[in-house]
């Protein structure tokens, strides 16, 4: 608890803002997670698209939906620095986590020789979980920066 209190003091957050950000981030993340998995499953298992291509398409679609939802909900109380700037940073951060996901799926598929949908989906889920932690901290720091007067809108 002391570590969390220290984090809140350093970042200028209140408990209320932290709960708002985390809960909205979680809902958006869960919805985009389902979207990512569903599109990956549809493309790989049913449309015959390769595993890495399916992962790329599912991630790009989920990323675009996530940006809109985070900008107008999760981090709506934070400073607006322009859609172009925010979206480019958002894409850069998600590009890095996309590469992570592609590497994980590609390693499972090719060097390890796994072709089963379940194994590749487990690799996909693992890459999404790791990327989620990276994205939350990066969004708060660079995409949607805090100001000293951040308040939750009425």
C-alpha contacts under 8 A as a table, 3 or more apart, distances in Angstrom:
res1	aa1	res2	aa2	distance
1	X	4	X	5.15
1	X	5	X	6.22
2	X	5	X	5.04
2	X	6	X	6.07
3	X	6	X	5.08
3	X	7	X	6.16
4	X	7	X	4.95
4	X	8	X	6.20
5	X	8	X	5.07
5	X	9	X	6.27
6	X	9	X	5.16
6	X	10	X	6.17
7	X	10	X	5.21
7	X	11	X	6.14
8	X	11	X	5.30
8	X	12	X	5.79
8	X	13	X	4.91
8	X	14	X	6.36
8	X	15	X	7.55
9	X	12	X	5.19
9	X	13	X	6.61
10	X	13	X	7.95
12	X	148	X	7.12
13	X	17	X	6.15
13	X	18	X	6.37
14	X	17	X	5.28
14	X	18	X	6.18
15	X	18	X	5.06
15	X	19	X	6.08
16	X	19	X	5.27
16	X	20	X	6.18
17	X	20	X	4.97
17	X	21	X	6.04
17	X	151	X	7.75
17	X	152	X	6.98
18	X	21	X	5.19
18	X	22	X	5.99
19	X	22	X	5.20
19	X	23	X	5.82
20	X	23	X	5.39
20	X	24	X	5.99
20	X	74	X	7.12
21	X	24	X	5.36
21	X	25	X	5.76
21	X	74	X	5.22
21	X	75	X	6.34
22	X	25	X	4.97
22	X	26	X	5.90
22	X	74	X	7.72
23	X	26	X	4.99
23	X	27	X	6.23
23	X	74	X	7.92
24	X	27	X	5.13
24	X	28	X	6.10
24	X	70	X	7.81
24	X	73	X	6.83
24	X	74	X	4.74
25	X	28	X	5.26
25	X	29	X	5.81
25	X	70	X	6.96
25	X	74	X	5.47
25	X	136	X	7.73
26	X	29	X	4.91
26	X	30	X	5.89
27	X	30	X	5.09
27	X	31	X	6.18
28	X	31	X	5.19
28	X	32	X	6.09
28	X	66	X	6.35
28	X	69	X	6.54
28	X	70	X	7.20
28	X	74	X	7.85
29	X	32	X	5.12
29	X	33	X	5.79
29	X	66	X	7.19
29	X	132	X	7.78
30	X	33	X	4.89
30	X	34	X	6.24
31	X	34	X	5.26
31	X	35	X	6.23
32	X	35	X	4.78
32	X	36	X	5.90
32	X	62	X	5.11
32	X	63	X	7.57
32	X	65	X	7.12
32	X	66	X	6.44
33	X	36	X	5.03
33	X	37	X	6.12
33	X	62	X	7.38
33	X	128	X	7.67
34	X	37	X	5.16
34	X	38	X	5.88
35	X	38	X	5.13
35	X	39	X	6.03
35	X	58	X	7.42
35	X	62	X	6.16
36	X	39	X	5.39
36	X	40	X	6.03
36	X	58	X	4.81
36	X	59	X	5.86
36	X	61	X	7.48
36	X	62	X	5.62
37	X	40	X	5.09
37	X	41	X	5.98
37	X	58	X	7.32
37	X	121	X	7.71
38	X	41	X	5.11
38	X	42	X	6.01
39	X	42	X	5.02
39	X	43	X	6.01
39	X	54	X	7.54
39	X	57	X	7.82
39	X	58	X	5.25
40	X	43	X	5.29
40	X	44	X	5.86
40	X	45	X	7.98
40	X	51	X	7.94
40	X	54	X	5.20
40	X	55	X	5.75
40	X	57	X	7.67
40	X	58	X	5.43
41	X	44	X	5.34
41	X	45	X	5.38
41	X	46	X	7.09
41	X	117	X	7.93
42	X	45	X	5.76
42	X	46	X	5.15
42	X	47	X	6.27
43	X	46	X	5.77
43	X	47	X	4.72
43	X	48	X	6.27
43	X	49	X	5.34
43	X	50	X	7.93
43	X	54	X	5.56
44	X	47	X	5.99
44	X	48	X	5.34
44	X	49	X	4.93
44	X	50	X	5.98
44	X	51	X	5.74
44	X	54	X	5.81
44	X	117	X	7.96
45	X	48	X	6.15
45	X	49	X	7.79
45	X	117	X	6.87
49	X	53	X	6.62
49	X	54	X	5.98
50	X	53	X	5.36
50	X	54	X	5.97
51	X	54	X	5.11
51	X	55	X	6.15
51	X	105	X	7.33
51	X	106	X	7.67
51	X	109	X	7.62
51	X	120	X	7.90
52	X	55	X	5.04
52	X	56	X	6.19
52	X	102	X	6.13
52	X	105	X	6.71
52	X	106	X	6.32
53	X	56	X	5.02
53	X	57	X	6.25
54	X	57	X	5.30
54	X	58	X	6.07
55	X	58	X	5.24
55	X	59	X	6.02
55	X	101	X	7.65
55	X	102	X	6.73
55	X	105	X	7.88
55	X	124	X	7.83
56	X	59	X	5.31
56	X	60	X	6.22
56	X	98	X	7.24
56	X	102	X	7.21
57	X	60	X	5.28
57	X	61	X	6.26
58	X	61	X	5.37
58	X	62	X	6.16
59	X	62	X	5.11
59	X	63	X	5.90
59	X	98	X	6.75
60	X	63	X	5.07
60	X	64	X	6.34
61	X	64	X	5.41
61	X	65	X	6.51
62	X	65	X	5.27
62	X	66	X	6.06
63	X	66	X	4.99
63	X	67	X	6.19
63	X	91	X	7.72
63	X	94	X	6.96
64	X	67	X	5.28
64	X	68	X	6.66
65	X	68	X	5.53
65	X	69	X	6.37
66	X	69	X	5.12
66	X	70	X	5.92
67	X	70	X	5.23
67	X	71	X	5.96
67	X	87	X	7.18
67	X	90	X	7.05
68	X	71	X	5.28
68	X	72	X	6.20
69	X	72	X	5.44
69	X	73	X	5.59
69	X	74	X	6.82
70	X	73	X	5.20
70	X	74	X	4.48
70	X	75	X	5.62
70	X	76	X	7.26
71	X	74	X	6.52
71	X	75	X	5.62
71	X	76	X	5.69
71	X	144	X	7.81
72	X	75	X	6.75
72	X	76	X	4.97
73	X	76	X	4.94
75	X	78	X	5.55
75	X	144	X	6.60
76	X	152	X	7.92
77	X	150	X	6.00
77	X	151	X	5.84
77	X	152	X	5.30
77	X	153	X	6.44
78	X	144	X	5.99
78	X	145	X	6.34
78	X	146	X	5.41
78	X	147	X	6.82
78	X	150	X	5.91
78	X	151	X	7.85
79	X	144	X	6.21
79	X	145	X	5.92
79	X	146	X	5.99
79	X	147	X	6.26
79	X	150	X	7.66
80	X	83	X	7.90
80	X	144	X	6.97
81	X	85	X	6.68
81	X	86	X	6.66
81	X	144	X	7.65
82	X	85	X	5.48
82	X	86	X	6.08
83	X	86	X	5.14
83	X	87	X	5.74
84	X	87	X	5.26
84	X	88	X	6.02
85	X	88	X	5.31
85	X	89	X	6.25
85	X	143	X	7.90
86	X	89	X	5.24
86	X	90	X	5.90
86	X	143	X	5.14
86	X	144	X	7.17
87	X	90	X	4.80
87	X	91	X	5.91
87	X	143	X	7.81
88	X	91	X	5.05
88	X	92	X	6.10
89	X	92	X	4.92
89	X	93	X	6.15
89	X	142	X	7.29
89	X	143	X	5.91
90	X	93	X	5.28
90	X	94	X	6.06
90	X	139	X	7.15
90	X	143	X	6.20
91	X	94	X	4.97
91	X	95	X	5.65
92	X	95	X	4.86
92	X	96	X	6.33
93	X	96	X	5.27
93	X	97	X	6.50
93	X	135	X	6.75
93	X	138	X	7.14
94	X	97	X	4.96
94	X	98	X	5.79
94	X	135	X	7.25
95	X	98	X	4.84
95	X	99	X	6.15
96	X	99	X	5.18
96	X	100	X	6.41
97	X	100	X	4.90
97	X	101	X	6.22
97	X	127	X	7.93
97	X	131	X	5.23
97	X	134	X	7.80
97	X	135	X	7.85
98	X	101	X	4.96
98	X	102	X	6.05
99	X	102	X	4.98
99	X	103	X	6.06
100	X	103	X	5.22
100	X	104	X	6.27
100	X	127	X	6.58
100	X	131	X	7.64
101	X	104	X	5.17
101	X	105	X	6.17
101	X	124	X	6.50
101	X	127	X	4.81
101	X	128	X	6.84
101	X	131	X	7.91
102	X	105	X	5.23
102	X	106	X	5.81
103	X	106	X	5.04
103	X	107	X	5.93
104	X	107	X	5.31
104	X	108	X	6.27
104	X	123	X	6.14
104	X	124	X	7.23
104	X	127	X	6.49
105	X	108	X	5.15
105	X	109	X	6.06
105	X	120	X	6.24
105	X	123	X	5.66
105	X	124	X	6.11
106	X	109	X	5.04
106	X	110	X	5.78
106	X	111	X	7.76
107	X	110	X	5.53
107	X	111	X	5.44
107	X	112	X	6.24
108	X	111	X	6.61
108	X	112	X	5.15
108	X	113	X	6.66
108	X	114	X	5.76
108	X	119	X	7.73
108	X	120	X	6.62
108	X	123	X	6.87
109	X	112	X	5.94
109	X	113	X	5.14
109	X	114	X	4.64
109	X	115	X	5.98
109	X	120	X	6.95
110	X	113	X	4.82
110	X	114	X	6.87
114	X	119	X	6.85
114	X	120	X	7.20
115	X	119	X	7.54
115	X	120	X	7.19
116	X	119	X	5.50
116	X	120	X	6.36
117	X	120	X	5.22
117	X	121	X	5.93
118	X	121	X	5.01
118	X	122	X	6.17
119	X	122	X	5.11
119	X	123	X	6.37
120	X	123	X	5.02
120	X	124	X	6.10
121	X	124	X	4.81
121	X	125	X	6.12
122	X	125	X	5.08
122	X	126	X	6.21
123	X	126	X	5.18
123	X	127	X	6.33
124	X	127	X	5.29
124	X	128	X	6.29
125	X	128	X	5.05
125	X	129	X	6.22
126	X	129	X	5.22
126	X	130	X	6.42
127	X	130	X	5.35
127	X	131	X	6.06
128	X	131	X	5.03
128	X	132	X	6.04
129	X	132	X	5.19
129	X	133	X	6.91
130	X	133	X	5.68
130	X	134	X	6.74
131	X	134	X	5.13
131	X	135	X	6.02
132	X	135	X	5.11
132	X	136	X	6.27
133	X	136	X	5.49
133	X	137	X	6.70
134	X	137	X	5.69
134	X	138	X	6.16
135	X	138	X	5.02
135	X	139	X	5.82
136	X	139	X	5.35
136	X	140	X	6.32
137	X	140	X	5.35
137	X	141	X	6.18
138	X	141	X	5.07
138	X	142	X	5.80
138	X	143	X	7.05
139	X	142	X	5.53
139	X	143	X	4.68
139	X	144	X	5.77
139	X	145	X	7.74
140	X	143	X	6.32
140	X	144	X	5.37
140	X	145	X	5.71
140	X	146	X	7.34
141	X	144	X	6.73
141	X	145	X	5.50
141	X	146	X	7.76
142	X	145	X	5.69
146	X	150	X	6.62
147	X	150	X	5.54
